[in-house]
């Protein structure tokens, strides 16, 4: 049985919840090196805000291969085998849970909100990354980069996943939280509210220009916005 009119809060992962010190990039490059002898396959492929499926597709096309579904799945599986090692690898860059994330998730636990993921990561990659930082257990449902190439197509997938988990909401009661203009566009394409955080590669000015409904420097700031926790449509 689903409960109607709840707020759904959907989180991006990289740059929003965590920084992984580019473990995903290294893992994908290692997978391309293993399977296709292309050790730097993602050198010219943009990452921010995109789905893993679209990233992998562009990497194949960069060395003039139009991949089959079987090749994409094989690349995904090789990537997932490398990712845990890359997350543990000592590197100069910082990795960890971003400021305010735990505070916000704890605050949401005291509400009736449905808390899920809307991420370009493959579902296996999302589980490995968030599990590494003990965050995977905090989310009940989600939409992932396995589901579509275009991130904008993931909101309906997330809503269906939420309904299966017992949460139902109209788009006006959905909050998408991310760190890129593509997260903002994804939310607005379906009438959801877009909250952007500056912990990723984009500035406050860039996220505001992209049309974010609210821009914060830390997810902990959202704890003070009592209204959006229960009814973003009235914010």
C-alpha positions as CSV (number, residue, x, y, z in Angstrom):
1,X,0.0,0.0,0.0
2,X,1.3,3.4,-0.9
3,X,0.9,6.7,1.0
4,X,-0.1,9.6,-1.3
5,X,1.1,13.2,-1.1
6,X,4.4,12.5,0.7
7,X,7.4,14.5,-0.3
8,X,10.0,12.5,-2.1
9,X,13.6,13.7,-1.7
10,X,15.9,12.3,-4.4
11,X,19.7,12.6,-4.1
12,X,22.5,12.6,-6.6
13,X,25.7,10.9,-5.4
14,X,29.0,12.2,-6.7
15,X,29.6,15.8,-5.6
16,X,26.4,15.9,-3.7
17,X,26.6,13.1,-1.0
18,X,30.3,12.1,-1.4
19,X,33.6,12.8,-3.1
20,X,35.3,9.6,-4.1
21,X,38.6,11.2,-5.3
22,X,37.7,10.1,-8.9
23,X,37.6,6.4,-8.1
24,X,34.9,6.0,-10.7
25,X,37.0,7.5,-13.4
26,X,40.0,5.3,-12.5
27,X,37.8,2.2,-12.4
28,X,36.3,2.9,-15.8
29,X,39.6,3.6,-17.3
30,X,40.9,0.3,-15.9
31,X,37.9,-1.6,-17.3
32,X,38.6,-0.1,-20.8
33,X,42.2,-1.1,-20.5
34,X,41.3,-4.6,-19.5
35,X,38.7,-5.2,-22.2
36,X,39.8,-2.9,-25.1
37,X,43.4,-2.0,-24.5
38,X,42.4,1.7,-24.0
39,X,44.0,2.8,-20.7
40,X,42.8,6.4,-20.9
41,X,39.5,5.9,-22.7
42,X,37.7,8.7,-20.7
43,X,40.3,11.4,-21.2
44,X,38.0,13.5,-23.3
45,X,34.6,12.4,-22.0
46,X,32.6,14.8,-19.7
47,X,31.4,13.2,-16.4
48,X,29.5,15.8,-14.4
49,X,25.8,15.1,-14.2
50,X,25.7,12.4,-16.8
51,X,24.7,8.7,-16.6
52,X,27.3,6.0,-16.6
53,X,25.7,4.5,-19.6
54,X,26.1,7.7,-21.6
55,X,29.7,8.1,-20.4
56,X,30.6,4.6,-21.4
57,X,28.9,5.0,-24.8
58,X,30.9,8.2,-25.5
59,X,34.1,6.5,-24.5
60,X,33.5,3.7,-26.9
61,X,32.7,6.1,-29.7
62,X,35.9,8.1,-29.0
63,X,37.9,5.2,-30.3
64,X,35.4,4.5,-33.1
65,X,33.5,1.6,-31.7
66,X,29.7,1.5,-31.7
67,X,29.1,-0.8,-28.8
68,X,26.5,-3.6,-28.5
69,X,24.5,-3.9,-25.3
70,X,26.6,-6.9,-24.4
71,X,29.8,-4.8,-24.7
72,X,28.3,-2.1,-22.5
73,X,27.3,-4.7,-19.8
74,X,30.7,-6.3,-20.0
75,X,32.4,-3.0,-19.5
76,X,30.0,-2.2,-16.6
77,X,30.9,-5.5,-14.9
78,X,34.6,-4.9,-15.3
79,X,34.3,-1.4,-13.9
80,X,32.4,-2.7,-10.9
81,X,35.2,-5.2,-10.2
82,X,37.8,-2.4,-10.2
83,X,35.7,0.1,-8.2
84,X,36.2,-1.2,-4.6
85,X,40.0,-1.3,-5.1
86,X,40.0,2.3,-6.4
87,X,37.9,3.5,-3.5
88,X,40.5,2.0,-1.1
89,X,43.5,3.3,-3.1
90,X,45.5,6.0,-1.3
91,X,45.5,9.1,-3.4
92,X,46.3,12.8,-2.7
93,X,42.7,14.0,-3.3
94,X,40.2,14.0,-0.4
95,X,37.4,11.5,-0.4
96,X,34.6,11.2,2.1
97,X,31.0,12.1,3.0
98,X,30.4,15.8,2.2
99,X,29.5,18.3,5.0
100,X,25.9,18.4,6.2
101,X,24.9,15.1,4.5
102,X,24.6,13.1,7.7
103,X,22.7,15.9,9.4
104,X,20.2,16.2,6.6
105,X,19.6,12.5,6.3
106,X,19.1,12.3,10.1
107,X,16.6,15.2,9.9
108,X,14.7,13.4,7.0
109,X,14.5,10.3,9.1
110,X,12.3,12.2,11.5
111,X,9.8,13.1,8.8
112,X,7.4,11.2,6.6
113,X,9.5,11.9,3.5
114,X,10.5,9.2,1.1
115,X,14.3,9.4,0.7
116,X,15.8,7.9,-2.4
117,X,18.5,8.2,-5.1
118,X,18.4,9.7,-8.5
119,X,21.9,9.2,-9.9
120,X,23.8,8.6,-13.1
121,X,25.7,5.8,-11.5
122,X,25.1,2.2,-12.4
123,X,23.1,0.7,-9.6
124,X,26.1,-1.6,-8.7
125,X,28.4,1.4,-8.7
126,X,26.0,3.4,-6.5
127,X,25.9,0.5,-4.0
128,X,29.7,0.1,-3.9
129,X,30.4,3.8,-3.5
130,X,27.7,4.5,-0.9
131,X,28.4,1.3,0.9
132,X,32.1,2.3,1.2
133,X,31.0,5.4,3.1
134,X,28.2,3.6,5.0
135,X,25.4,5.5,3.3
136,X,23.8,2.9,1.0
137,X,21.5,1.8,3.9
138,X,20.0,5.3,4.2
139,X,18.0,5.0,0.9
140,X,14.9,3.0,0.2
141,X,14.6,3.3,-3.6
142,X,16.1,5.0,-6.6
143,X,16.7,5.5,-10.3
144,X,20.2,4.7,-11.7
145,X,22.3,5.0,-14.8
146,X,21.4,1.5,-15.9
147,X,17.8,2.6,-16.6
148,X,18.4,5.3,-19.3
149,X,21.1,7.1,-21.2
150,X,19.5,10.6,-20.6
151,X,19.4,11.7,-16.9
152,X,16.1,13.5,-17.6
153,X,14.4,10.2,-18.1
154,X,15.2,9.1,-14.6
155,X,12.6,11.0,-12.6
156,X,9.7,8.7,-13.8
157,X,11.9,5.7,-12.9
158,X,12.5,7.1,-9.4
159,X,8.7,7.7,-8.9
160,X,7.9,4.2,-10.0
161,X,10.6,2.8,-7.6
162,X,9.2,5.0,-4.8
163,X,5.7,3.6,-5.4
164,X,7.0,0.1,-5.2
165,X,8.6,1.0,-1.9
166,X,5.3,2.4,-0.5
167,X,5.7,6.1,-1.3
168,X,3.6,8.0,-3.8
169,X,4.0,11.7,-4.8
170,X,3.0,14.2,-7.4
171,X,5.9,15.9,-9.2
172,X,5.3,19.1,-7.3
173,X,6.1,17.2,-4.1
174,X,9.4,15.8,-5.4
175,X,12.8,17.4,-4.6
176,X,15.8,16.6,-6.7
177,X,19.1,17.4,-4.9
178,X,22.3,17.6,-7.0
179,X,25.4,19.6,-7.8
180,X,25.2,20.2,-11.6
181,X,23.0,22.0,-14.1
182,X,22.0,18.6,-15.5
183,X,20.5,17.7,-12.1
184,X,18.5,21.0,-12.2
185,X,17.3,20.3,-15.8
186,X,16.3,16.7,-14.8
187,X,14.1,18.0,-12.0
188,X,12.4,20.7,-14.0
189,X,11.7,18.5,-17.0
190,X,9.2,16.7,-14.8
191,X,7.9,19.6,-12.6
192,X,10.0,18.7,-9.6
193,X,11.9,21.2,-7.4
194,X,15.6,21.5,-8.0
195,X,17.9,22.1,-5.0
196,X,21.6,22.5,-6.0
197,X,24.6,22.3,-3.7
198,X,28.0,23.9,-4.5
199,X,30.1,21.0,-3.3
200,X,30.6,19.8,-6.9
201,X,32.3,21.4,-9.8
202,X,29.8,24.2,-10.4
203,X,29.6,27.6,-8.6
204,X,26.6,29.2,-7.0
205,X,26.3,31.6,-9.9
206,X,26.4,28.7,-12.4
207,X,23.7,26.7,-10.6
208,X,21.5,29.8,-10.1
209,X,21.8,30.6,-13.9
210,X,20.8,27.0,-14.6
211,X,17.5,27.7,-12.8
212,X,17.9,26.0,-9.5
213,X,15.0,26.8,-7.1
214,X,17.4,26.9,-4.2
215,X,21.2,26.9,-4.0
216,X,23.1,26.0,-0.8
217,X,26.8,25.6,0.0
218,X,26.2,22.6,2.3
219,X,23.3,20.1,2.5
220,X,23.3,20.8,6.3
221,X,21.7,24.2,5.4
222,X,18.6,22.4,4.3
223,X,17.8,21.2,7.8
224,X,16.7,24.8,8.6
225,X,14.2,24.9,5.8
226,X,11.4,23.2,7.7
227,X,8.8,23.9,4.9
228,X,10.4,22.0,2.1
229,X,10.9,18.9,4.2
230,X,7.2,18.3,4.2
231,X,5.8,20.3,1.3
232,X,8.2,21.7,-1.3
233,X,5.3,22.9,-3.4
234,X,4.6,25.6,-0.8
235,X,8.2,26.8,-0.5
